[in-house]
């Protein structure tokens, strides 16, 4: 388990600014009520965590839409950083690890190669 956590941290440390813009869609999909409900169940999140995640995902989507319309990759990276930092503060360590795993899997499935490691 310790090796898995260290590996995850190493993956996170290297690539947030190298994400393909097509991977941003993964974060926008989190703002969908059905997706949020399934994610909350998967993470075993309580009602308060789910409410806070809903707010985080809504803000993330707005930030990403704004940054993509301005074609500002740095601003997009900041929006993703906001999402990950906020989710980390709301979720337990185990829940956050599951969240990162899900995000990375979704990005890989959508874009084929990029990962987020935070």
Secondary structure, 3 states (H helix, E strand, C coil): CHHHHHHHHHHHHHHHHHCCHHHHHHHHHCCCHHHHHHHHHHHCCCHHHHHHHHHHHHHHHHHHHHHHHCCCHHHHHHHHHHHHHHHHHHCCHHHHHHHHHHHHHHHHHHHCCCCCCC
